[in-house]
Amino acid sequence: MSSLWDRTQKLPKDLFKQVEQVYGDHFPLEVRFQLAMWIEESFSHPVQVKHEDIDSQNHAAQLGQQLLVQLDAKADSIPSDPDKFLTKQKLNEISMSLKTRYNGNLVGLYMKVRQCLEQELAIVTQFQMGTNNPVEQSLDQQIRQKLSLLKQRVAETGVELERCKHDQEAVTMEIYSFKENDAKYEQLKLQNGEAHADVKKWKVSRDKMELGIKQKFNNLLSQRAALVRALVANFHEVKEVQAQVLDKELINWKREQQLHGNGLQMTLSLESLQEWCEGLANIIWTMRQQIKQLEILKSQIADPVSDSASATNVLSELLSGITDLLSNLVTGTFIIEKQPPQVMKTNTRFTATVRLLVGGQLNVHMASPSVSVSIISENQANQLLKTPAQSTKRREDYSSGEILNGQGNMEFHAATRQVSVNFRNLQLKRIKRTEKKGTESVMEEKFSVLFWTEFQIGELKFQVWTLSLPVVVIVHGNQEPQALATITWDNAFAEWGRPPFRVPDKVSWAKMASALNMKWTSACGTNRSLTEENLYYLACKVFRNPNLHIDDFKNLVVSWGQFCREPLPDRNFTFWEWFYRVMNLTATHMRGPWSEGYIMGFVSKNRAEELLMAMEGGTFLLRFSDSEPGGVTIAYVRQDAHQKNVFMVAPFSSKDLLQRSIADVIFDLQEYLTFLFPNTPKDAFKKFSTSVAQNERAQTATGYVPHSLKTHVPGFGASDNMSQNPSSPYQGNLGWSHDGSYTYQAVDELSMHGDDVNPMGGFDPSTININDILGIATTMINTQAGNMDIN
């Protein structure tokens, strides 16, 4: 079967014109032509991109990135011959434009390509079926078509306005001529009387001229009335489109940006929004000028007294309404393109970018307006939002701290037509906190970064400001987990239009599960989402009930207290702290194994034992410790002649895995670890082993002999005399050893008991400092090895 592009090229001219309209700057038809086969092969199986499905977002982003790579490769493959130079140049320009447009939003590029292909296919299919029904348009096309029609209608009212002006000038000239003739007629009548033949002749001429003027004046009034009706109709349509763009699509983008703080891949394009807003700005500004010109014309030749008041009111209201639209458009499109960090540490540099979407269209940058940055409290944000838009506000009245380098000027970037200011060296030096409410901690207190500017467009003066997403200010790194809990909850569950920064105290488990999954997959940089089993385990933990029914917990609600205030049973840490610590552990040290599905992670100790007892000896799994936040343990089953037992190696922390990866630990313990549950050979971990790469090195260029650490569990090797007490694997200690001829064993933090039992009596393994151990080991080796140098 021929390709879609082959069939598209055979369409009649009028239908091919429809295909051309589907494609545009957002995805040019030239790219479709140059990469026709690759695009159809790569995009033939559509990905259903969903907010809650991180896998689909990552897949879509990868395809978007591959498209840009293919486009660059195609441009590079075109020789620089004179007859092909323009094609090569055009492809390079398109590539640069797409990279700028979809910077940080490759999912948006994927969705735009899929949208274009679907509409192209619909046009081709309808042609082949012999139907002429119009193809359903995308939202982007619908808005662009509405703006195009409005632009055309505004141009038509412009033509009508010119005609009114021309006709009014003609009427004005005839009125002056009539006045001259009327003056001559009165003079002649006074001299000769009304019965005189010349007087009668002048009267006939005068009456005829008067009648003609009245007819032309009435026609002029009709033209004006029709023009007013057209302007009113255009006003209502513009108002409707602007409401769709600002109150729906721009807010959707801002909501996506907020969820992006929790890890969501953004799919909506800010460039499309700017295109729509610039179109609105052009239409509204032109309409405003037309209304003002019509007012001037009416002031020169007024309407009859009976119609004058109502007509004047209509125009006055219309001018006021269109000015309000312009004001809302300008103030509503001053947005934060790059948000400041939502967990902000004092005396730490941060960046932010603000952008005025209509700045280029309205030439705001010509005056290079200054933008100032300050930080304000939740109460100040409330006051600012409640102040009527028409009232004048003072920026100095809104501040709760001191930000360095908080001044910048808007600049126009010709390549992207963006008017923006990029703050690269902001720094919060001082914060003024408010009085706490009840049990609220400083990590729950929310601030916002305020961006403020003032400028003038024509005779209109604008005072424009925008607020960042909520910010929690900390002074020490150990405050970060709790601060992130506040931000995560706010980003996930805030309702649009709320008073700053009100959030629900309780949310459904379904919403909580989606938020945790989004946060996890983003932080761990993985395509592997949390499974239903993972989420069930997390639900049991957050609800403090290990026996939740699988069908019941989905209808439960999670409170803020359960999430991050109240410690888990018999623990001194909260659910969020536990989740945050294992998330960081996985993101930092186990991203690869997690993405491959090698880490079960979210499974209770009892469930792990149950699973492993049904397997052959040597089967193991990796689970996150319940008792040690930020710890992962190896659970494995051992079977000997007497019985089968499941054992848990004491949890490995981030500190442990920094010295030796989890893959290396597994190979260190290969005597009794054979298969990852249920039946994956442990060799699957080889690609994540750091020791493999190290062992491939010969003697280093400096002459030193390479060395490494190894995990050792006494009591399980033949040399450890296990046969003396086969049913008790807890004899002996766990130690580290260097490769080579010399070995030193010392007690480490790892034990062979479960999470909550200490087999060493009063001895606490957590008191051991691994650096001290390694220092002792190195000393002993150096002593025994004589002049041998180990560094």
VOGU-3710 file (C-alpha; in Angstrom, 3 decimals, decimal comma):
1> msslwdrtqk> 0,000/0,000/0,000  1,277/3,471/-0,867  2,363/5,760/1,938  0,159/8,475/3,368  2,384/11,142/1,856  2,102/9,557/-1,612  -1,693/9,672/-1,319  -1,584/13,233/0,025  0,388/14,443/-3,005  -2,316/13,076/-5,308
11> lpkdlfkqve> -5,098/15,106/-3,682  -6,948/17,756/-5,733  -5,658/21,291/-5,285  -8,477/22,406/-2,999  -7,977/19,438/-0,637  -4,191/19,766/-0,703  -4,756/23,379/0,322  -6,549/22,050/3,413  -3,496/19,908/4,210  -1,266/22,978/3,868
21> qvygdhfple> -3,471/24,767/6,390  -3,034/21,871/8,845  0,708/22,429/8,869  2,258/25,769/9,829  5,091/27,339/11,806  4,354/24,914/14,655  5,293/22,047/12,291  6,132/23,127/8,719  4,990/21,101/5,697  8,595/21,169/4,462
31> vrfqlamwie> 9,619/18,870/7,330  6,733/16,532/6,516  8,003/16,384/2,928  11,701/15,905/3,720  11,168/13,238/6,416  7,996/11,660/5,008  8,912/7,976/5,374  10,680/8,311/8,740  7,787/10,292/10,227  5,187/7,745/9,120
41> esfshpvqvk> 7,240/4,801/10,406  8,065/6,419/13,756  4,644/7,934/14,446  2,530/5,078/13,104  1,686/3,818/16,609  0,283/6,786/18,527  1,220/7,231/22,188  -1,659/8,207/24,434  0,036/10,951/26,461  -1,551/11,305/29,898
51> hedidsqnha> -0,625/13,452/32,887  -0,575/10,467/35,200  1,401/8,238/32,792  5,062/9,227/32,907  6,057/6,360/30,589  3,937/7,768/27,763  5,372/11,261/28,311  8,962/10,022/28,175  8,268/7,971/25,044  6,681/10,960/23,342
61> aqlgqqllvq> 9,617/13,210/24,337  12,093/10,679/22,894  10,271/10,662/19,549  10,258/14,471/19,537  14,010/14,506/20,133  14,597/11,893/17,408  12,622/14,036/14,962  14,939/16,996/15,563  17,997/14,740/15,155  16,620/13,377/11,864
71> ldakadsips> 15,934/16,895/10,614  19,501/18,006/11,390  20,875/14,884/9,697  18,754/15,566/6,616  19,999/19,156/6,415  23,617/18,020/6,820  23,209/15,428/4,059  22,209/18,043/1,478  25,295/19,202/-0,447  26,092/22,900/-0,502
81> dpdkfltkqk> 25,576/23,141/-4,267  24,169/26,443/-5,557  20,911/24,806/-6,660  20,414/23,122/-3,252  21,773/25,818/-0,976  18,383/27,423/-0,305  16,814/24,073/0,655  19,664/23,331/3,043  19,427/26,818/4,528  15,661/26,559/4,923
91> lneismslkt> 15,901/23,225/6,757  18,523/24,621/9,127  16,276/27,615/9,870  13,271/25,345/10,474  15,349/23,151/12,790  16,451/26,175/14,817  12,865/27,469/14,960  11,474/24,119/16,184  14,190/23,789/18,824  13,377/27,261/20,111
101> ryngnlvgly> 9,612/26,742/19,971  9,685/23,364/21,730  12,613/23,981/24,069  11,830/21,946/27,190  8,566/20,735/25,650  9,411/17,853/23,326  6,132/16,188/24,272  4,390/19,205/22,754  6,317/18,646/19,502  5,271/14,987/19,436
111> mkvrqcleqe> 1,619/15,861/20,010  1,711/18,523/17,287  3,126/16,040/14,742  0,545/13,407/15,712  -2,221/16,002/15,406  -1,100/17,047/11,932  -0,780/13,442/10,739  -4,252/12,541/12,023  -5,848/15,476/10,238  -3,903/14,794/7,053
121> laivtqfqmg> -5,073/11,170/7,156  -8,679/12,289/7,723  -8,571/14,528/4,620  -7,069/11,761/2,470  -9,529/9,147/3,779  -12,560/11,337/3,122  -11,352/11,990/-0,426  -10,884/8,272/-1,103  -14,351/7,533/0,304  -15,862/10,207/-1,909
131> tnnpveqsld> -17,176/12,364/0,953  -16,722/16,104/1,299  -17,561/16,520/4,972  -15,242/18,995/6,694  -12,474/17,447/8,813  -12,661/18,192/12,524  -10,021/20,765/13,376  -7,577/20,760/16,264  -7,871/23,374/18,995  -4,836/25,188/17,602
141> qqirqklsll> -6,411/25,320/14,158  -9,775/26,406/15,534  -8,254/29,353/17,388  -6,041/30,346/14,475  -9,001/30,185/12,114  -11,117/32,320/14,460  -8,331/34,888/14,671  -7,915/34,834/10,900  -11,637/35,464/10,378  -11,594/38,225/12,984
151> kqrvaetgve> -8,602/39,843/11,333  -10,465/39,739/8,023  -13,591/41,280/9,574  -11,562/43,988/11,291  -9,991/44,752/7,924  -13,515/45,001/6,449  -14,607/47,419/9,168  -11,480/49,391/8,374  -12,580/49,639/4,744  -16,078/50,673/5,847
161> lerckhdqea> -14,595/53,266/8,168  -12,604/54,739/5,260  -15,779/54,805/3,153  -17,616/56,586/5,965  -14,800/59,063/6,207  -14,847/59,659/2,445  -18,638/59,994/2,304  -18,634/62,292/5,316  -16,046/64,486/3,645  -18,247/64,626/0,558
171> vtmeiysfke> -21,312/65,519/2,668  -19,287/68,149/4,485  -18,295/69,770/1,184  -21,875/69,733/-0,050  -23,080/71,286/3,196  -20,621/74,151/2,741  -21,774/74,549/-0,867  -25,392/74,506/0,263  -24,710/77,177/2,846  -23,134/79,392/0,198
181> ndakyeqlkl> -26,061/78,862/-2,181  -28,557/79,383/0,629  -26,873/82,686/1,542  -27,064/83,850/-2,100  -30,683/82,743/-2,296  -31,616/84,735/0,830  -29,819/87,786/-0,500  -31,491/87,521/-3,896  -34,891/86,989/-2,300  -34,349/90,040/-0,125
191> qngeahadvk> -33,456/92,131/-3,165  -36,074/90,907/-5,664  -38,760/89,178/-3,636  -39,920/85,578/-3,772  -41,986/86,012/-6,946  -38,991/86,996/-9,066  -38,055/84,419/-11,700  -34,384/84,258/-10,708  -35,377/83,822/-7,048  -37,687/80,951/-7,958
201> kwkvsrdkme> -34,938/79,380/-10,029  -32,454/79,650/-7,101  -35,064/78,143/-4,767  -35,539/75,074/-6,969  -31,762/74,581/-7,103  -31,466/75,139/-3,362  -34,259/72,697/-2,485  -32,800/70,067/-4,797  -29,365/70,434/-3,138  -30,939/70,244/0,311
211> lgikqkfnnl> -32,765/67,050/-0,598  -29,585/65,521/-1,948  -27,696/66,401/1,217  -30,420/64,897/3,403  -30,320/61,670/1,406  -26,525/61,489/1,621  -26,644/62,320/5,331  -29,187/59,575/5,946  -27,003/57,177/3,967  -24,057/58,276/6,101
221> lsqraalvra> -26,060/57,610/9,270  -26,949/54,135/7,986  -23,299/53,463/7,190  -22,287/54,550/10,680  -24,965/52,415/12,312  -23,913/49,377/10,266  -20,281/50,036/11,179  -21,166/50,258/14,880  -23,085/46,988/14,654  -20,100/45,323/12,952
231> lvanfhevke> -17,738/46,662/15,615  -20,021/45,394/18,376  -20,217/41,941/16,749  -16,434/41,849/16,348  -16,029/42,925/19,969  -18,121/40,032/21,266  -16,262/37,502/19,103  -12,872/38,856/20,195  -14,006/38,729/23,807  -15,013/35,087/23,361
241> vqaqvldkel> -11,710/34,082/21,766  -9,717/35,978/24,385  -11,617/34,215/27,154  -10,734/30,877/25,570  -7,053/31,811/25,241  -6,522/33,537/28,600  -9,063/31,903/30,890  -8,679/28,377/29,568  -5,550/27,683/27,512  -3,153/29,995/29,382
251> inwkreqqlh> -4,457/28,747/32,722  -4,030/25,149/31,493  -0,407/26,020/30,677  0,101/27,543/34,124  -1,449/24,476/35,752  0,887/22,254/33,741  3,789/24,420/34,850  2,768/23,916/38,475  2,543/20,133/38,017  5,909/20,325/36,268
261> gnglqmtlsl> 7,257/21,215/39,702  6,184/17,694/40,728  7,729/16,127/37,634  5,074/16,369/34,917  6,351/16,628/31,337  4,814/19,779/29,842  2,815/19,244/26,653  1,287/22,671/25,991  3,238/25,130/23,869  3,950/28,625/25,122
271> eslqewcegl> 4,850/29,590/21,554  1,327/28,774/20,356  -0,059/30,865/23,209  2,158/33,772/22,196  0,998/33,432/18,579  -2,660/33,575/19,676  -2,078/36,472/22,081  -0,193/38,483/19,477  -3,070/37,921/17,057  -5,526/39,161/19,681
281> aniiwtmrqq> -3,352/42,173/20,488  -3,210/43,168/16,821  -6,981/42,823/16,395  -7,878/44,615/19,650  -5,468/47,491/19,062  -6,789/47,985/15,518  -10,414/47,875/16,711  -9,660/50,407/19,419  -8,194/52,779/16,849  -11,243/52,294/14,594
291> ikqleilksq> -13,669/53,081/17,426  -11,739/56,238/18,315  -11,740/57,357/14,654  -15,478/56,750/14,424  -15,962/58,885/17,544  -14,029/61,705/15,860  -16,179/61,431/12,738  -19,321/61,581/14,861  -18,022/64,637/16,679  -17,563/66,409/13,320
301> iadpvsdsas> -21,060/65,651/12,059  -23,273/64,612/14,925  -26,205/62,245/14,691  -29,743/63,654/14,976  -30,636/64,617/18,541  -33,020/61,677/18,941  -30,309/59,157/18,091  -27,268/61,013/19,364  -27,368/60,033/23,048  -27,868/56,309/22,464
311> atnvlsells> -25,257/56,166/19,673  -22,740/58,028/21,819  -23,333/55,655/24,723  -22,872/52,616/22,507  -19,538/53,891/21,181  -18,398/54,957/24,655  -19,228/51,555/26,117  -17,584/49,854/23,165  -14,394/51,860/23,613  -14,391/51,092/27,338
321> gitdllsnlv> -14,961/47,395/26,673  -12,221/47,096/24,044  -9,815/48,994/26,323  -10,583/46,536/29,126  -9,858/43,651/26,760  -6,506/45,201/25,891  -5,712/45,789/29,566  -6,618/42,203/30,491  -4,550/40,886/27,594  -1,458/42,862/28,565
331> tgtfiiekqp> -1,661/42,105/32,291  -2,676/38,475/31,749  0,214/37,677/29,423  2,958/38,856/31,763  3,991/35,357/32,796  6,875/33,578/34,530  8,436/31,385/31,872  10,986/29,877/34,259  9,832/29,704/37,866  12,217/30,406/40,763
341> pqvmktntrf> 12,956/27,345/42,947  9,995/26,494/45,139  12,283/25,451/47,965  14,513/28,493/48,308  17,562/28,547/50,525  18,798/31,879/51,816  22,129/33,154/50,472  21,931/30,766/47,522  21,881/31,925/43,890  18,784/31,214/41,793
351> tatvrllvgg> 17,407/32,162/38,394  14,044/33,112/36,887  12,677/34,345/33,553  9,597/36,506/32,954  8,044/37,163/29,567  5,399/39,452/28,107  3,679/37,455/25,370  2,295/40,549/23,588  5,371/42,706/24,185  6,736/42,385/20,643
361> qlnvhmasps> 3,377/43,041/18,977  2,766/46,188/21,038  6,417/47,367/20,946  6,597/47,476/24,731  10,349/46,814/24,598  10,991/50,128/22,837  10,906/51,883/26,221  12,954/49,066/27,836  10,733/48,868/30,929  12,364/47,773/34,169
371> vsvsiisenq> 11,196/44,654/36,022  11,774/44,401/39,782  11,797/41,253/41,923  10,732/40,945/45,566  9,451/38,240/47,894  6,094/38,611/49,625  4,180/36,718/52,288  0,938/34,797/51,872  -1,021/37,667/53,467  0,572/40,240/51,163
381> anqllktpaq> -0,265/38,078/48,149  -3,889/37,995/49,318  -3,965/41,779/49,736  -2,452/42,316/46,293  -5,021/40,073/44,604  -7,945/41,660/46,460  -6,963/45,227/45,513  -9,165/46,440/42,605  -7,370/46,346/39,280  -8,155/50,022/38,577
391> stkrredyss> -6,605/51,312/41,798  -2,975/52,388/41,850  -0,678/50,205/43,949  2,787/50,823/45,349  5,377/48,130/44,876  7,128/49,208/48,064  4,094/48,097/50,092  4,676/44,451/49,165  7,870/42,974/50,533  8,868/40,389/53,135
401> geilngqgnm> 12,555/40,137/52,499  15,540/41,314/50,520  16,541/39,900/47,117  19,864/40,858/45,558  20,166/41,696/41,829  16,388/42,029/41,585  16,280/44,547/38,735  16,270/43,840/34,999  15,062/45,355/31,716  12,799/43,766/29,141
411> efhaatrqvs> 14,586/43,002/25,882  13,323/41,967/22,453  14,865/38,804/20,990  14,430/39,054/17,237  14,929/35,347/16,487  12,026/34,286/18,703  10,023/37,555/18,823  10,070/37,239/22,593  10,113/40,159/25,001  11,564/38,879/28,250
421> vnfrnlqlkr> 14,081/39,397/31,032  16,265/36,621/32,395  17,406/37,031/36,014  20,578/34,953/36,363  21,960/35,966/39,755  19,093/36,414/42,186  19,801/35,732/45,843  17,553/35,885/48,898  19,511/37,611/51,649  16,840/38,141/54,288
431> ikrtekkgte> 13,340/36,873/55,017  10,713/38,261/57,370  8,521/35,467/58,710  4,977/35,840/59,962  3,543/34,572/63,206  2,892/30,812/63,052  -0,603/29,371/63,184  -1,038/26,486/65,632  1,427/23,692/64,943  2,607/25,170/61,645
441> svmeekfsvl> 6,384/25,042/61,151  8,572/27,346/59,091  8,698/24,594/56,446  4,945/25,036/55,951  5,040/28,823/55,586  4,555/29,879/51,976  5,877/32,958/50,210  5,778/34,087/46,597  8,235/35,913/44,373  6,653/39,076/42,938
451> fwtefqigel> 7,697/40,402/39,506  6,573/43,982/38,895  6,854/46,373/35,943  5,252/49,588/34,653  5,096/50,910/31,079  2,970/52,906/28,652  1,336/51,910/25,350  0,079/54,945/23,504  -1,827/56,996/26,065  -2,506/53,943/28,252
461> kfqvwtlslp> -0,394/53,402/31,369  0,014/49,865/32,694  1,029/48,609/36,129  1,716/44,909/35,585  2,740/42,207/38,066  2,735/38,441/38,412  3,265/36,022/41,307  5,409/32,920/41,276  4,256/29,529/42,448  4,408/29,168/46,258
471> vvvivhgnqe> 7,911/29,208/47,719  9,105/27,757/51,032  12,209/29,455/52,436  14,776/27,373/54,319  18,090/28,243/55,923  19,546/24,730/56,257  19,636/21,669/54,033  18,014/19,419/56,656  14,813/21,482/56,276  14,497/20,543/52,622
481> pqalatitwd> 12,472/17,281/52,943  9,664/18,896/54,939  9,702/21,966/52,696  9,375/19,695/49,668  6,397/18,018/51,310  4,659/21,401/51,505  5,453/22,200/47,862  4,529/18,736/46,582  1,133/18,903/48,289  0,509/22,437/46,999
491> nafaewgrpp> 1,523/21,676/43,404  -0,550/18,529/43,267  -3,765/19,581/44,971  -4,142/23,371/44,661  -7,289/24,485/42,860  -7,001/27,269/40,309  -8,312/30,628/41,453  -7,848/29,827/45,158  -6,932/32,543/47,653  -3,147/32,311/48,115
501> frvpdkvswa> -2,104/29,665/49,035  -5,039/27,668/50,280  -4,995/23,898/49,776  -7,303/21,110/50,949  -6,397/19,421/54,213  -7,468/16,043/52,825  -7,312/14,514/49,347  -8,446/11,252/47,812  -5,981/8,384/47,646  -6,332/8,358/43,836
511> kmasalnmkw> -4,977/11,930/43,658  -2,256/11,120/46,177  -1,189/8,012/44,241  -0,941/10,030/41,026  1,166/12,704/42,764  3,541/10,152/44,314  3,961/8,353/40,996  4,670/11,616/39,178  7,219/12,677/41,795  8,915/9,267/41,834
521> tsacgtnrsl> 9,285/8,788/38,085  10,559/12,334/37,617  13,082/12,241/40,470  14,352/8,813/39,427  14,470/9,770/35,745  12,770/6,550/34,793  10,136/5,207/32,436  9,051/2,672/35,045  6,031/3,930/36,940  4,882/2,734/40,334
531> teenlyylac> 2,774/-0,406/39,937  -0,577/-1,139/41,537  1,268/-3,371/44,051  3,682/-0,524/44,851  0,795/1,875/45,387  -1,074/-0,617/47,567  2,018/-0,950/49,769  2,282/2,862/50,011  -1,412/3,098/50,878  -0,967/0,568/53,698
541> kvfrnpnlhi> 1,918/2,635/55,003  0,283/6,070/54,810  -2,985/4,777/56,334  -1,045/2,885/59,050  -2,938/-0,307/58,212  -1,064/-3,328/56,776  -4,349/-5,189/56,269  -6,136/-2,783/53,924  -8,536/-4,499/51,571  -7,333/-4,207/47,995
551> ddfknlvvsw> -10,670/-2,739/46,840  -11,390/-0,440/49,767  -8,331/1,794/50,077  -8,931/3,571/46,767  -11,945/5,325/48,276  -10,074/6,569/51,352  -8,749/10,097/51,850  -5,261/11,087/53,012  -4,815/13,976/55,426  -1,925/16,416/55,547
561> gqfcreplpd> -1,075/15,043/58,975  -0,869/11,460/57,726  1,241/12,597/54,805  3,997/14,478/56,568  3,234/15,474/60,171  2,417/12,354/62,166  5,186/9,754/62,639  4,563/6,243/61,374  3,711/3,670/64,103  6,732/2,847/66,285
571> rnftfwewfy> 8,936/5,121/64,153  10,383/8,577/64,572  9,826/9,599/60,958  6,779/10,421/58,814  5,455/8,784/55,667  6,816/11,576/53,486  10,266/11,441/55,066  10,397/7,691/54,435  9,209/8,079/50,841  11,540/11,017/50,161
581> rvmnltathm> 14,573/9,146/51,484  13,995/5,978/49,418  13,248/8,148/46,380  16,579/9,928/46,764  18,374/6,627/47,349  16,923/5,181/44,152  17,529/8,325/42,095  21,143/8,594/43,234  22,306/4,978/43,423  19,796/2,580/41,866
591> rgpwsegyim> 18,240/4,358/38,900  19,353/1,710/36,409  18,254/-1,393/38,345  14,931/0,266/39,198  14,248/1,158/35,553  14,955/-2,441/34,531  12,483/-3,714/37,117  15,167/-5,420/39,239  14,153/-3,658/42,468  10,860/-4,712/43,986
601> gfvsknraee> 11,339/-2,005/46,609  7,839/-1,436/47,906  7,131/-4,717/49,647  6,714/-5,477/53,339  9,022/-7,773/55,236  6,281/-10,379/55,736  5,276/-10,314/52,082  8,922/-10,656/51,003  9,346/-13,693/53,242  6,148/-15,189/51,864
611> llmameggtf> 7,307/-14,742/48,277  10,806/-16,075/48,877  9,733/-19,122/50,877  7,997/-20,387/47,744  11,229/-20,165/45,725  14,417/-22,207/45,414  17,366/-21,459/47,687  19,501/-18,532/46,518  16,546/-16,509/45,225  16,695/-12,918/46,419
621> llrfsdsepg> 14,929/-9,588/46,076  15,635/-5,966/46,933  13,212/-4,107/49,168  13,173/-0,769/50,924  13,602/-0,978/54,652  10,584/-0,146/56,802  12,653/0,770/59,830  15,585/2,595/58,214  14,463/5,493/55,983  16,630/5,651/52,893
631> gvtiayvrqd> 17,785/2,044/53,216  17,540/-0,916/50,849  17,951/-4,477/52,039  18,681/-7,756/50,273  16,188/-10,443/51,264  17,108/-13,981/50,194  16,139/-17,550/50,877  18,631/-20,211/51,976  17,896/-23,894/52,011  20,078/-26,567/53,553
641> ahqknvfmva> 19,568/-30,156/54,616  17,533/-29,157/57,642  15,309/-26,248/56,699  14,572/-23,266/54,498  15,009/-19,743/55,930  14,627/-16,192/54,639  17,245/-13,670/55,730  17,463/-9,906/55,433  20,818/-8,154/55,118  20,795/-4,998/57,217
651> pfsskdllqr> 19,840/-1,993/55,086  22,334/-0,326/52,771  22,187/3,446/53,024  23,183/6,069/50,501  26,512/6,313/52,307  27,106/2,585/51,824  26,139/2,560/48,159  28,353/5,555/47,526  31,301/3,314/48,390  30,033/0,175/46,682
661> siadvifdlq> 27,088/-0,092/44,283  24,180/-2,430/44,913  25,224/-4,484/41,864  28,731/-4,935/43,279  27,298/-5,952/46,653  25,198/-8,629/44,939  28,253/-10,077/43,211  30,207/-9,904/46,457  27,569/-12,191/47,963  27,305/-14,509/44,965
671> eyltflfpnt> 27,939/-17,607/47,085  24,358/-17,509/48,251  22,588/-15,201/45,743  21,698/-16,882/42,454  18,421/-15,641/40,994  16,607/-12,345/41,374  12,974/-13,042/42,207  11,339/-14,754/40,487  13,808/-16,155/37,947  16,229/-13,478/36,666
681> pkdafkkfst> 19,910/-14,568/36,806  21,951/-12,252/38,971  24,244/-11,641/35,989  21,591/-9,136/34,851  23,199/-6,729/37,336  26,575/-6,861/35,565  25,878/-3,783/33,467  25,368/-1,787/36,669  28,578/-2,973/38,328  31,298/-0,397/38,886
691> svaqneraqt> 33,841/-3,068/39,837  33,671/-4,658/36,389  34,975/-1,467/34,850  37,575/-1,068/37,586  38,839/-4,630/37,245  39,382/-4,148/33,540  42,033/-1,565/34,325  45,595/-2,712/34,528  48,192/-1,034/36,694  47,486/2,701/36,594
701> atgyvphslk> 49,674/5,152/34,740  51,095/6,347/38,054  52,296/2,883/38,957  49,729/2,179/41,676  47,991/-1,160/41,884  44,179/-0,754/41,690  42,204/-1,828/44,761  38,550/-2,162/45,719  36,248/-2,936/48,619  34,099/-6,063/48,836
711> thvpgfgasd> 31,099/-6,950/50,955  31,487/-10,138/52,999  28,900/-11,918/55,128  30,595/-14,314/57,593  28,752/-17,516/58,339  27,887/-18,576/54,814  31,121/-19,550/53,138  32,796/-22,935/53,588  35,703/-21,315/55,365  33,350/-19,824/57,955
721> nmsqnpsspy> 32,586/-23,212/59,480  28,853/-22,797/58,890  28,260/-26,511/59,427  28,746/-26,098/63,141  25,371/-24,408/63,454  23,539/-24,539/60,116  20,256/-23,260/61,437  21,683/-20,079/62,904  23,216/-17,810/60,281  23,838/-14,981/62,733
731> qgnlgwshdg> 27,208/-16,192/64,034  30,100/-13,959/63,053  30,164/-10,442/61,674  29,813/-8,767/58,314  32,988/-7,141/57,061  34,745/-5,392/54,223  37,894/-6,703/52,525  40,306/-5,407/49,904  41,100/-7,511/46,834  44,594/-9,072/46,929
741> sytyqavdel> 46,619/-11,044/49,381  45,660/-9,137/52,475  42,269/-9,149/54,145  40,997/-7,352/57,164  37,545/-8,059/58,598  35,711/-5,702/60,877  32,148/-5,207/62,028  30,129/-3,016/59,649  26,600/-1,674/59,650  25,229/-4,780/57,920
751> smhgddvnpm> 23,788/-7,687/59,891  21,919/-10,824/58,987  18,771/-10,094/60,983  15,543/-8,442/59,870  15,057/-4,711/60,015  13,944/-4,514/63,595  16,107/-7,046/65,457  19,669/-6,590/66,667  21,354/-10,012/66,937  24,411/-8,587/68,671
761> ggfdpstini> 22,793/-7,967/72,023  23,685/-4,535/73,317  26,004/-3,807/70,406  24,668/-1,116/68,052  26,123/-1,445/64,515  25,037/2,104/63,679  27,760/3,414/65,979  30,457/2,084/63,658  32,110/4,704/61,481  32,974/3,073/58,168
771> ndilgiattm> 35,754/5,614/57,574  37,386/4,508/60,831  37,115/0,886/59,749  38,662/1,587/56,365  41,377/3,620/58,000  42,277/0,712/60,298  42,187/-1,693/57,364  44,509/0,456/55,301  46,922/0,813/58,203  47,137/-2,925/58,768
781> intqagnmdi> 47,616/-3,655/55,106  50,350/-1,088/54,802  52,087/-2,551/57,875  51,963/-6,094/56,553  52,852/-5,168/53,012  55,978/-3,310/53,926  56,726/-0,733/51,261  53,673/-1,600/49,189  51,706/1,630/48,542  47,909/1,480/48,455
791> n> 46,100/4,791/47,754
//
